Amino acid sequence: MNEAASRAHRLAPLLAAWVALLALATLCQVALKLAGNATGAFVPDRASVIAALSTPWLWVAIACYIGEFLVWMSILEKSALSAAFPTSAITYVTVMAASWAVLGEAMDWEKITGSAIIVIGILLLGSEQVSHPPRGDGRGADGRTL
């Protein structure tokens, strides 16, 4: 297997984890919006809590949060936090796109420009790849003490 194919084979699970994280995070936010629409204004009383718990969209959001946690742990196992965390900001862009596509929210030039700036920032900050994840002994991948 040549080096490019070997690298692609190594990165495939990480790419799949990122796609799963984006899908879960985006679905979570849309589900929370739909749950809020279904329950109306939340007042901290028994009736509001029961109304919130009775909407299936809230349970979809909770399941998404759990899935996001599990996927994020998988991503962090393979990536440096300093690269992964800025990359996770892409969810702002996917949530805006889903809000437009699913909820019919406005997508104006300010949001499009802001999304482009986010993507540029991710490319600048999140492009560093670490070939070896940080060690579990309090030392970084390069062996230096954290």
N, C-alpha and C positions, 0 to 999 in steps of 0.2 A: 504494500500500500504506500503510495507516495505521501510526502509530508502534508500537502494540501488536503488530501482525502482523509488522512489520519486526524488532522486538526478538525475538519468538518465532523468526523465521527465522534470526536471528543466533545465538541460544542453542541451537538444535536440535543442531548438531554437538557442542557442549560437553556437553549433556545426554546425548547418545548415548555420548560418551567416558566420562562418569561411570558410566553403566549398565554399559558394558563393563568398566571398572575394578572395579566392585563384583562383577560376575560372575566375572571372572578371579581376584581376590583371594580370594573365597569358595571357588571351586573349588580353588584352590591349597592352601588350608589343609585342606580336606576330603581332597584327594588325598594330602597329606603324612601325615595321620592314617591313611588307609587303607594307605599304603605302610609306615608304622611298624607297623601291625597285621599286615601280611603278612610283614614281616621279623623281627619280634620284637625283643628287646633288642639294641641296637647295641653291639658291641665293636669298638674300632679295630684290626681285623685284616683280612686279605685275604678271608676267608670272609664277613664281615659286609658288606664293601664290595661284593662280587660279589652277595650276596643283595639288597642295597639297589638296586643297578643293574639287577637282573633283574626288579624289579617294575614293571609298566607305570604304576602310580600315581605313582612317582617321576618318570617322564618327563612325565606329565601336569602335575605340579607345576612342573617346570623350564620347560616350555612356557608355563605360566601366568605364571611370573615374567618371562619374556622379553616376553610380551604386556603384562603390567602396566607394565613399563618403557616400552614404546613408547606405550601409552595415556597414562601419566603425563606423558611429555614433551609429548604433544599438549595435555593439560590445562594444563600450566604455560605453554605458549606463549600460551594465551588467558586465563590467570588470574594473579592475584597469589599468590605462595607463601603469604603471610600469611592468605589466604582459603582457598586450596586445601588446604593441609596439615591444618588443623583439620577440614575437611569430610571428609577421607579417613578420619577416625576412625569413620565410619559402618560401615566394614568390621567393626569389633568386633561391631556389632549383627547384621550379615548372617551372620557366621561363627557366632555363637551360635544364630541361627535355623536355619541349615543343620545345625549339630551336633545340634539337637533333631530336625529333620525327617528327616535322612538317617542319622544315627548313633544316634538314639534316646537322646541324652543328656538329662538332666533339665533342665527349664526351670522354675525356681522363682520366687517373687516377688522375691527379691533380684536375680536376673539381669534380670527384667523391669523392675524399678525402676532398676537400673544402666543398662539400655539407654535408658530414658526420659531419664535424666540426661545420657547421651551425646548423644542427639538434641537436647535443650535446649541443651547446650553448643555443638553444631554450629550451631544456629540463631543463637546469640548471637555466636559467633566467626567463623563462616564466611559470614555473610550479606553482607559487604561485597563488592560487585562492582566490578571495574575495567573501564572501557570500553576502555582501551588497555593492552595488555600492557607490561611494563617494556621499556625500550629496551636494545639490546645494547651501548651505549657506556659502561656504568658509571653511567648516570643512570636514575632512576626514571621512571615514566610522566609525572610532573609536571615533568620536566627537572632536578630536583635531583640532585646527586651522591649516590650511595649510600654 
